[in-house]
Amino acid sequence: MEEIKGIIDFMVEVEKLKAIERQTKPVGLNRYENSAEHSWHVCLSALMLKDFANEQVDITRVMKMLLIHDLGEIEAGDTVIYSSETDENKQVERSGVQQLFQLLPQASRDEYSNLWEEFEEGSSPEARFAKAIDRVPPLLHNIYGEGHSWKKHNISKEKVFAFNSERISRGSNILWQEVESRLNEAVEKGVLK
């Protein structure tokens, strides 16, 4: 009975992810996406794109990683990816995730903690693919949203290409080729400078 209480408490706590505003606006909308919407979008994207991973992946593990990878934002908030890859920010996220996972039964706590770390480290085919997928929606939001977040945060095309090419191509070369093509079109149109 105690285990189910902890799981229900966890379910209540993760509702807070819906209040975390991200840095990009969904395509066609004039509001910022929340982190829970992002989690749904990347899971659906991974499911649709699984056959394009560089290596064979266990899509269930990929989706688990994508569902939990941003839970640390409940504590840390969302920051612009191009400046948030700091040790300090990652420690705040790690601490927040560990605190949340304490609500779960030990077996689940261990599984999800390990998956979260695996994602962060990009240490498996599933983690590399999940990290690739995680980058695509924000790029699409900007490509099809007049570069709103790039302009707001003064993100250069050099930074966008350098940061995303490695992360996406490590998980899916063919996905990077398609995204790169769309980024080049955004440059030609003046959306990305």
C-alpha positions in Angstrom: 0.0 0.0 0.0 2.9 2.4 0.7 4.3 1.9 -2.8 1.1 3.0 -4.5 0.9 6.1 -2.2 4.4 7.1 -3.3 3.5 6.6 -7.0 0.4 8.7 -6.6 2.4 11.4 -4.8 4.9 11.3 -7.7 2.0 11.7 -10.2 0.9 14.8 -8.3 4.4 16.3 -8.2 5.1 15.8 -11.9 2.0 17.8 -12.7 4.2 20.8 -12.0 6.0 20.1 -15.3 2.9 21.5 -17.0 3.7 24.9 -15.5 7.3 25.1 -16.7 7.4 27.4 -19.7 9.9 26.6 -22.4 11.8 29.0 -24.7 9.9 28.2 -27.9 6.4 28.5 -29.2 4.7 25.6 -30.8 4.2 25.8 -34.6 1.2 28.0 -35.3 0.6 29.2 -31.7 1.4 32.5 -30.1 2.3 31.1 -26.7 5.2 29.3 -25.2 5.2 25.5 -25.0 5.3 23.9 -21.6 7.7 21.1 -20.7 4.9 18.5 -20.4 3.9 19.3 -24.0 7.5 18.9 -25.1 7.7 15.5 -23.4 4.6 14.3 -25.3 5.9 15.7 -28.6 9.4 14.1 -28.4 7.9 10.7 -27.4 5.5 10.8 -30.4 8.4 12.0 -32.6 10.7 9.1 -31.4 8.0 6.6 -32.1 7.5 7.9 -35.7 11.3 8.2 -36.4 12.6 5.1 -34.7 13.5 3.4 -38.0 15.9 6.2 -38.8 18.1 5.7 -35.7 21.8 5.1 -36.5 21.6 1.9 -34.4 18.8 -0.4 -33.5 17.0 1.0 -30.4 14.5 -0.3 -27.8 11.8 2.3 -28.4 10.3 1.7 -25.0 13.5 2.7 -23.3 13.9 5.7 -25.6 10.3 6.9 -24.7 11.0 6.3 -20.9 14.1 8.5 -21.2 12.1 11.2 -23.1 9.3 11.2 -20.5 11.7 11.7 -17.6 14.6 13.6 -19.0 13.1 17.1 -18.3 11.6 16.3 -14.8 14.6 18.2 -13.3 13.1 21.4 -14.9 10.4 21.3 -12.2 13.2 22.5 -9.8 15.6 24.2 -12.3 13.2 25.7 -14.8 13.9 25.7 -18.5 16.8 27.6 -19.9 18.1 28.2 -23.4 19.9 25.0 -24.4 22.8 27.0 -26.0 23.7 28.4 -22.6 22.3 25.8 -20.1 24.7 23.0 -20.5 26.6 24.0 -17.3 27.6 21.8 -14.5 25.7 24.0 -12.1 22.4 23.8 -14.0 22.8 20.0 -14.5 23.4 19.6 -10.7 20.2 21.5 -9.9 18.3 19.3 -12.4 19.9 16.1 -11.0 19.0 17.1 -7.5 15.4 17.8 -8.5 15.1 14.5 -10.3 16.6 12.5 -7.4 14.2 14.2 -5.0 11.2 13.3 -7.2 12.3 9.7 -7.6 12.5 9.3 -3.8 8.7 9.1 -3.9 8.8 5.9 -6.0 9.3 2.3 -4.9 13.0 1.4 -4.9 13.0 -0.7 -8.1 11.3 2.2 -10.0 13.6 4.7 -8.4 16.7 2.8 -9.5 15.4 2.2 -13.0 14.4 5.8 -13.7 17.5 7.3 -12.0 19.7 5.0 -14.2 17.7 6.0 -17.3 18.0 9.7 -16.5 21.8 9.4 -16.1 22.1 7.3 -19.3 20.2 10.0 -21.2 22.5 12.7 -19.8 25.6 10.8 -20.6 24.4 9.7 -24.1 26.0 6.4 -23.3 23.8 4.0 -25.3 22.1 3.9 -28.7 18.8 4.7 -27.0 20.2 7.7 -25.2 21.9 9.0 -28.3 18.7 8.7 -30.3 16.6 10.2 -27.5 19.0 13.2 -27.3 18.7 13.6 -31.1 15.0 13.6 -31.0 14.9 16.0 -28.1 16.6 18.7 -30.2 14.2 18.5 -33.2 11.0 20.2 -32.0 12.7 23.4 -30.7 14.4 23.7 -34.1 11.1 23.2 -35.9 9.4 25.7 -33.7 12.0 28.3 -34.7 12.1 27.4 -38.4 8.4 27.6 -38.7 8.0 30.5 -36.2 10.2 33.1 -37.8 13.1 32.3 -35.6 11.4 33.8 -32.5 13.6 32.2 -29.9 16.8 32.5 -31.9 16.2 36.2 -32.3 15.1 36.8 -28.7 18.2 35.1 -27.3 20.6 36.3 -30.1 21.5 32.8 -31.2 23.7 32.7 -34.3 23.4 30.2 -37.1 26.9 29.0 -36.3 25.9 28.2 -32.8 22.7 26.4 -34.0 24.5 24.3 -36.5 27.5 23.5 -34.3 25.4 22.5 -31.3 22.7 20.5 -33.1 24.8 18.8 -35.8 26.7 16.6 -33.4 23.8 15.9 -31.0 21.4 14.9 -33.8 23.8 13.1 -36.0 25.0 10.9 -33.2 21.5 9.5 -32.9 20.4 9.7 -36.5 22.4 10.8 -39.5 19.5 10.8 -41.8 17.4 12.9 -39.4 20.3 15.5 -39.2 20.4 15.6 -43.0 16.8 16.6 -43.2 16.9 19.0 -40.3 20.1 20.6 -41.7 18.3 21.1 -45.0 15.5 22.9 -43.3 17.9 25.0 -41.3 19.7 26.0 -44.5 16.3 27.1 -45.9 15.8 29.1 -42.8 19.2 30.8 -43.4 18.3 31.5 -47.0 15.0 33.1 -45.9 16.7 35.2 -43.2 14.9 33.4 -40.4 18.3 32.2 -39.0 21.2 34.6 -39.1 
